[in-house]
Amino acid sequence: MKMTKRRTLATLALAALTAMGAFGSAHAADEPLRIGMIATYSGPYADYGRQFDAGVALYLKEHGGKIAGRTVEIIKKDTAGPAPDAAKRIAQELVVRDKVSILTGLDFSPNAYAVGAIATQAKIPTLVMNAASSAITTSSPYVARLSFTVQQVTDPMARWMAKQGVKEAYTVVADYASGVDAETAFKKAFTAEGGKVVGEVRTPMNNPDFSAYVQRIKDAKPQAVFFFFPSGVMPPAFLKVWKERGMEEAGIKLFATGEATDDSYLDATGDVALGLVTSHHYSYAHPSPKNQKFVKDFVAQFGTSLRPSYFAVTAYDAMAAIDLALAKTKGDVSGDKFMEALKGLSFESPRGPIEIDPVTRDIVQTVYIRKTEKVDGKLVNVEFDKFDKVKDPAKEAAK
C-alpha cells in the first residue's frame, strides 16, 4: 500500500511537471515573466546571490524593468551553498507552485546537476549563471550555460605556463566536481605542451588547514604550483599560508584560475594576492567601453561597497540572453522553442564577445591571462594576454 501510494505521488508530480512544459507558451503578454533564481543567499557564500541580484537588477533598470515587453518577476530561493537535494526540491516548487517560465542562478555544480532532472521533466529553459563543471549541459537538453567551465579557463593557463618555460608543476584543487575538472584539464593541457605534473593534492571543502599541504609542496620543490578553489574563503586562506611559509622566496612560482582573485573578494584578500597570475573570463578592470559603462552604472546603482564580479556579469548576460531569445521566438517561452533560439546566440558582454555553442549549449568566450596589481590604490586583475573563442575542452575532446 505504501509503495503504491509513493508511486502514485511520484506519477502525479511528474505529470504536473510535464504539464508545466506547455505552460510557458500559454502566458498572456501582459502577465509578468516569472523567473526562478536558485542561488546562495546565506552562509559563507552569500555574496554569490548578492552579485546575481545586482547583475539582474542592473539589466532590468536599463530596460525599464521589462524583457520582451513584459514586466519581470524574479522569485529568489536560497540553497545556502552546495545542497543538491534542496536545489532539486526548490526547482520543483518553482515550476509547479510558482509557475515560473525560466530557471536560473545555480552557483554550485552539484545544485545545477540536480536541477537538470526537473528541467527535463518540465521542459523548462534553465540558464546556468555560474556552476562550472563541464558535464552540466549534458544533464538536460533544456540547460544552457552563460558563465564558464573550469576546464575552459584552466586549459589556457596550463598552455600559457608551458610557453613561459615552466616544465614541472604541482596541482592543488578543492575536492569536488569542479576541482577535479581543473586538475584533469591542467594535467592534460600541460603534458600536451611538454610539461610534467610532479604532484597532486585535493583538499577538503570545509575548513581545510593548508599548512601541511603547503609544507609538503615546499619539500617537493616543484618549479611551479597551479591551484583551484571556489571563490570565497579558501583562496585567501591558501595565499596567506603560501606567503607565511616563504614559498616565493623558495623559488616556487604560483598560478591559479580567476576564482583566486575574484573581484568581489579581492579587497578582503589583500596584498597576499599581489603578483598572482590567473586565467579567467572577466575582470572588473577589463578595458572595453562596454565594461567601462557596466562598471560605471553598477557603481551608480549600488555604490562602491559592492564591486561587480563575474557572477554579476553573467547574471546581466543571462537577462540579455533571455531578451534576445524571446525576440527570436516572438515571446514564446516554451522549452523547445526557447532552447532552439538560444543555440548560436552571440552578443557583446562586459567581458567581451560571447556565444552559445549551438551543439553543446555551452559558452564560447575569450579567456584572459591577468596579474593582480595595485592601480590607483586598488587591487585589480590587469589583463595582459588572451585566448580567443575558447570552448570547453572537455566537450571538444569528446567530439
C-alpha positions as CSV (number, residue, x, y, z in Angstrom):
1,M,0.0,0.0,0.0
2,K,2.8,2.4,1.0
3,M,4.8,1.6,-2.2
4,T,1.7,2.1,-4.3
5,K,1.0,5.5,-2.7
6,R,4.6,6.6,-3.2
7,R,4.4,5.6,-6.9
8,T,1.1,7.5,-7.3
9,L,2.5,10.6,-5.8
10,A,5.6,10.4,-7.9
11,T,3.5,9.9,-11.0
12,L,1.3,12.9,-10.1
13,A,4.4,15.1,-9.6
14,L,5.9,14.1,-12.9
15,A,2.6,14.7,-14.6
16,A,2.4,18.2,-13.1
17,L,5.9,19.0,-14.2
18,T,5.3,17.7,-17.7
19,A,2.2,19.8,-17.9
20,M,4.3,22.8,-16.9
21,G,6.3,22.3,-20.1
22,A,3.4,23.6,-22.2
23,F,2.6,26.4,-19.7
24,G,5.1,28.9,-21.0
25,S,3.6,29.3,-24.4
26,A,0.2,30.0,-22.9
27,H,1.2,33.1,-20.9
28,A,-0.6,36.2,-21.8
29,A,1.6,39.0,-23.0
30,D,0.5,41.3,-20.1
31,E,1.4,38.7,-17.4
32,P,4.8,39.1,-15.7
33,L,7.6,36.9,-16.9
34,R,8.4,34.8,-13.8
35,I,12.0,33.7,-13.5
36,G,13.1,31.4,-10.7
37,M,16.5,32.2,-9.2
38,I,18.2,29.4,-7.3
39,A,21.2,30.7,-5.5
40,T,23.2,31.1,-2.3
41,Y,21.9,33.9,-0.1
42,S,23.1,32.9,3.3
43,G,26.3,31.4,4.8
44,P,29.9,31.9,3.7
45,Y,29.0,32.1,0.0
46,A,26.1,34.6,0.3
47,D,27.9,37.1,-1.9
48,Y,27.1,34.8,-4.8
49,G,23.4,35.5,-4.6
50,R,24.0,39.2,-3.9
51,Q,26.1,39.5,-7.1
52,F,23.5,37.6,-9.1
53,D,20.8,40.0,-7.8
54,A,22.9,43.1,-8.7
55,G,23.5,41.9,-12.3
56,V,19.9,41.2,-12.9
57,A,18.7,44.5,-11.3
58,L,21.1,46.5,-13.4
59,Y,19.9,44.9,-16.7
60,L,16.3,45.4,-15.8
61,K,16.9,49.0,-14.8
62,E,18.5,49.7,-18.2
63,H,15.5,48.1,-19.9
64,G,12.6,49.7,-17.9
65,G,12.1,46.6,-15.8
66,K,10.9,44.6,-18.9
67,I,12.1,41.7,-21.0
68,A,10.5,41.1,-24.4
69,G,7.9,43.8,-23.5
70,R,6.8,42.0,-20.3
71,T,7.4,43.1,-16.7
72,V,9.7,40.6,-14.9
73,E,9.2,38.9,-11.5
74,I,12.3,37.3,-10.0
75,I,11.4,34.6,-7.4
76,K,14.5,34.0,-5.3
77,K,15.3,30.8,-3.4
78,D,18.2,30.2,-1.1
79,T,20.1,26.9,-1.1
80,A,22.7,28.2,1.5
81,G,25.5,26.7,-0.5
82,P,26.0,23.3,-2.3
83,A,22.9,21.4,-1.5
84,P,21.6,19.3,-4.4
85,D,18.6,17.8,-2.7
86,A,17.4,21.3,-1.7
87,A,18.1,22.7,-5.1
88,K,16.0,19.9,-6.8
89,R,13.1,20.4,-4.4
90,I,13.2,24.2,-4.8
91,A,13.2,23.8,-8.6
92,Q,10.2,21.6,-8.5
93,E,8.4,24.1,-6.2
94,L,9.3,27.0,-8.6
95,V,7.8,25.2,-11.6
96,V,4.7,23.6,-10.0
97,R,3.7,26.2,-7.4
98,D,5.2,29.4,-8.5
99,K,4.7,28.7,-12.2
100,V,8.0,30.2,-13.4
101,S,8.8,30.1,-17.1
102,I,12.6,30.0,-16.7
103,L,15.0,28.7,-14.1
104,T,18.4,30.4,-13.5
105,G,21.0,31.1,-10.9
106,L,22.8,27.9,-9.9
107,D,26.1,28.9,-8.4
108,F,27.3,25.4,-7.4
109,S,27.7,22.5,-9.7
110,P,26.0,19.8,-7.5
111,N,22.9,22.0,-7.4
112,A,22.9,22.5,-11.2
113,Y,23.2,18.8,-11.8
114,A,20.3,18.1,-9.5
115,V,18.1,20.7,-11.3
116,G,18.7,19.1,-14.6
117,A,16.2,16.4,-13.9
118,I,13.5,18.9,-13.2
119,A,14.4,20.9,-16.4
120,T,14.0,17.8,-18.4
121,Q,10.7,16.7,-16.9
122,A,9.1,20.2,-17.1
123,K,10.8,21.1,-20.4
124,I,11.7,24.4,-18.8
125,P,14.6,26.6,-20.0
126,T,17.4,26.7,-17.4
127,L,20.2,29.1,-17.7
128,V,23.3,28.5,-15.5
129,M,24.9,31.7,-14.1
130,N,27.9,30.1,-12.5
131,A,28.1,26.3,-11.9
132,A,31.2,25.4,-13.9
133,S,31.6,21.6,-14.0
134,S,31.9,20.6,-17.7
135,A,29.1,18.0,-17.9
136,I,26.3,20.2,-16.6
137,T,24.8,21.0,-20.0
138,T,24.7,17.2,-20.8
139,S,22.4,16.7,-17.8
140,S,19.4,18.1,-19.8
141,P,18.6,19.4,-23.2
142,Y,16.9,22.3,-21.5
143,V,20.1,23.6,-19.8
144,A,22.4,26.2,-21.3
145,R,25.3,28.0,-19.6
146,L,26.2,31.7,-19.7
147,S,29.1,31.5,-17.3
148,F,32.2,29.4,-18.0
149,T,33.6,26.0,-17.3
150,V,36.5,25.3,-15.0
151,Q,38.2,23.4,-17.8
152,Q,37.7,26.3,-20.2
153,V,39.7,28.7,-18.0
154,T,42.2,26.1,-16.8
155,D,43.4,24.8,-20.2
156,P,44.7,28.2,-21.3
157,M,46.6,28.7,-18.1
158,A,48.4,25.4,-18.4
159,R,49.3,26.1,-22.0
160,W,50.4,29.7,-21.1
161,M,52.6,28.4,-18.3
162,A,54.3,25.9,-20.5
163,K,55.0,28.6,-23.1
164,Q,56.7,30.7,-20.4
165,G,59.2,27.9,-19.8
166,V,57.5,26.1,-16.8
167,K,58.5,22.4,-17.1
168,E,57.2,20.9,-13.8
169,A,54.1,21.8,-11.8
170,Y,52.2,20.6,-8.7
171,T,48.4,20.9,-8.6
172,V,46.3,21.8,-5.6
173,V,42.5,21.7,-6.0
174,A,39.4,21.6,-3.9
175,D,37.9,18.1,-3.7
176,Y,34.7,18.4,-5.6
177,A,33.5,18.1,-9.2
178,S,34.9,21.5,-10.4
179,G,38.2,20.9,-8.6
180,V,38.6,17.5,-10.3
181,D,37.8,19.2,-13.6
182,A,40.6,21.7,-13.0
183,E,43.0,19.0,-12.1
184,T,42.1,17.0,-15.2
185,A,42.2,19.9,-17.6
186,F,45.5,21.2,-16.3
187,K,47.3,17.9,-16.5
188,K,46.0,17.1,-20.0
189,A,47.0,20.6,-21.4
190,F,50.3,20.9,-19.5
191,T,51.6,17.5,-20.6
192,A,50.4,18.1,-24.1
193,E,52.8,21.1,-24.1
194,G,55.7,19.0,-22.8
195,G,55.2,19.8,-19.1
196,K,55.2,17.3,-16.2
197,V,52.8,17.2,-13.2
198,V,55.0,16.1,-10.3
199,G,52.4,16.1,-7.6
200,E,48.7,16.4,-7.0
201,V,46.7,17.3,-3.9
202,R,42.9,17.5,-3.3
203,T,41.8,19.4,-0.2
204,P,38.5,19.2,1.6
205,M,36.0,22.0,1.0
206,N,35.2,22.6,4.7
207,N,37.7,24.4,6.9
208,P,40.9,23.0,5.4
209,D,44.2,23.7,7.2
210,F,46.6,24.4,4.3
211,S,49.8,24.4,6.4
212,A,50.6,20.7,5.9
213,Y,49.8,20.8,2.2
214,V,52.0,23.9,1.6
215,Q,54.9,22.3,3.6
216,R,54.6,19.1,1.5
217,I,54.9,21.2,-1.7
218,K,57.8,23.1,-0.3
219,D,59.6,19.9,0.5
220,A,58.9,18.6,-3.0
221,K,60.5,21.8,-4.5
222,P,58.5,21.9,-7.8
223,Q,59.1,24.7,-10.3
224,A,55.5,25.9,-10.0
225,V,52.1,25.3,-8.4
226,F,48.7,25.6,-10.0
227,F,45.7,25.8,-7.7
228,F,41.9,26.0,-8.0
229,F,39.5,26.8,-5.2
230,P,35.9,28.2,-5.5
231,S,35.6,32.0,-4.9
232,G,35.3,33.0,-1.3
233,V,37.0,31.8,1.8
234,M,39.5,29.3,0.5
235,P,41.8,31.3,-1.8
236,P,42.7,34.0,0.8
237,A,43.5,31.3,3.4
238,F,45.7,29.4,1.0
239,L,47.5,32.6,-0.2
240,K,48.2,33.6,3.4
241,V,49.8,30.3,4.3
242,W,51.8,30.4,1.0
243,K,53.2,33.8,2.0
244,E,53.9,32.8,5.6
245,R,55.8,29.7,4.5
246,G,58.1,31.8,2.2
247,M,57.2,29.9,-0.9
248,E,58.1,32.7,-3.3
249,E,61.4,33.1,-1.6
250,A,61.9,29.4,-2.1
251,G,61.6,30.0,-5.8
252,I,58.3,28.3,-6.4
253,K,56.0,30.1,-8.8
254,L,52.3,30.2,-8.2
255,F,49.4,30.3,-10.7
256,A,45.6,29.9,-10.5
257,T,42.3,30.4,-12.1
258,G,40.5,33.6,-11.5
259,E,38.4,32.4,-8.6
260,A,41.5,33.0,-6.5
261,T,41.3,36.8,-7.2
262,D,37.5,37.1,-7.6
263,D,36.9,40.9,-7.8
264,S,34.3,40.9,-5.1
265,Y,36.7,39.3,-2.6
266,L,39.9,41.0,-3.7
267,D,40.0,43.9,-1.2
268,A,39.4,41.5,1.6
269,T,42.1,39.1,0.3
270,G,44.6,41.9,0.4
271,D,48.2,42.2,-0.6
272,V,48.8,38.4,-0.4
273,A,47.3,38.4,-3.9
274,L,49.7,40.8,-5.4
275,G,51.6,39.5,-8.4
276,L,49.5,36.3,-8.7
277,V,48.9,35.4,-12.4
278,T,45.5,33.9,-13.1
279,S,43.3,32.9,-16.0
280,H,39.6,33.9,-16.3
281,H,36.9,35.3,-18.4
282,Y,36.2,38.6,-16.6
283,S,38.0,41.3,-14.8
284,Y,36.5,44.4,-13.2
285,A,39.4,46.2,-14.9
286,H,38.6,44.9,-18.4
287,P,39.2,47.9,-20.6
288,S,36.3,47.6,-23.2
289,P,33.8,50.5,-23.5
290,K,31.0,48.1,-22.7
291,N,32.6,47.1,-19.4
292,Q,33.5,50.7,-18.5
293,K,29.8,51.6,-18.9
294,F,28.8,48.5,-17.0
295,V,31.1,49.3,-14.0
296,K,30.1,53.0,-14.0
297,D,26.3,52.1,-14.0
298,F,26.9,49.4,-11.4
299,V,28.7,51.8,-9.0
300,A,25.9,54.4,-9.6
301,Q,23.3,51.9,-8.6
302,F,25.0,50.0,-5.8
303,G,27.7,52.3,-4.5
304,T,31.4,51.5,-4.1
305,S,31.0,48.9,-1.4
306,L,30.0,46.2,-3.9
307,R,32.4,45.6,-6.8
308,P,31.0,43.7,-9.7
309,S,32.4,40.2,-10.2
310,Y,32.0,37.6,-12.8
311,F,28.8,36.5,-11.0
312,A,27.2,39.9,-11.6
313,V,28.3,40.0,-15.3
314,T,26.9,36.5,-16.0
315,A,23.6,37.4,-14.3
316,Y,23.5,40.6,-16.5
317,D,24.3,38.5,-19.6
318,A,21.7,35.8,-18.7
319,M,19.0,38.5,-18.8
320,A,20.3,39.7,-22.1
321,A,20.2,36.2,-23.5
322,I,16.6,35.7,-22.4
323,D,15.7,39.0,-24.0
324,L,17.3,38.1,-27.3
325,A,16.0,34.6,-27.3
326,L,12.4,35.8,-26.7
327,A,12.8,38.3,-29.5
328,K,13.5,35.3,-31.8
329,T,10.6,33.3,-30.5
330,K,8.2,36.3,-30.5
331,G,7.7,35.9,-26.8
332,D,7.1,32.2,-26.7
333,V,8.9,30.8,-23.6
334,S,8.0,27.1,-24.2
335,G,11.1,25.0,-23.7
336,D,11.9,23.6,-27.1
337,K,11.4,26.9,-29.0
338,F,13.3,28.9,-26.4
339,M,16.3,26.5,-26.3
340,E,16.4,26.5,-30.1
341,A,16.6,30.3,-30.1
342,L,19.5,30.2,-27.6
343,K,21.6,28.0,-29.9
344,G,24.2,30.1,-31.7
345,L,23.2,33.3,-29.9
346,S,26.0,35.8,-29.8
347,F,26.4,39.3,-28.4
348,E,28.8,41.7,-26.7
349,S,29.1,41.2,-23.0
350,P,31.0,43.4,-20.5
351,R,33.6,40.6,-20.5
352,G,33.9,40.6,-24.3
353,P,32.2,38.7,-27.2
354,I,30.3,35.6,-26.1
355,E,28.3,32.9,-27.9
356,I,26.2,29.9,-27.0
357,D,27.6,26.9,-28.8
358,P,24.7,25.5,-30.9
359,V,25.7,21.9,-30.3
360,T,26.7,21.9,-26.6
361,R,24.6,24.9,-25.3
362,D,27.8,26.0,-23.6
363,I,29.5,29.3,-23.6
364,V,32.3,30.3,-26.1
365,Q,34.3,33.2,-25.0
366,T,37.7,34.9,-24.5
367,V,39.9,33.7,-21.6
368,Y,42.3,36.3,-20.3
369,I,45.7,35.9,-18.6
370,R,45.8,38.5,-15.8
371,K,48.1,39.7,-13.0
372,T,47.0,41.2,-9.7
373,E,48.3,44.7,-9.3
374,K,47.5,47.9,-7.5
375,V,46.1,50.5,-9.8
376,D,45.1,53.9,-8.2
377,G,45.4,52.2,-4.8
378,K,43.0,49.4,-5.7
379,L,43.8,45.7,-6.2
380,V,42.7,44.7,-9.7
381,N,43.3,41.9,-12.2
382,V,45.1,43.5,-15.1
383,E,44.7,41.6,-18.3
384,F,47.9,41.2,-20.4
385,D,47.3,38.2,-22.7
386,K,44.3,36.3,-24.0
387,F,43.0,33.2,-25.8
388,D,40.1,34.0,-28.2
389,K,36.9,31.9,-28.8
390,V,37.7,29.3,-26.2
391,K,35.3,26.3,-26.0
392,D,35.0,23.8,-23.2
393,P,38.0,21.5,-23.9
394,A,36.2,18.5,-22.3
395,K,33.4,18.7,-24.9
396,E,35.9,19.4,-27.7
397,A,37.8,16.2,-26.7
398,A,34.5,14.2,-26.8
399,K,33.7,15.1,-30.4
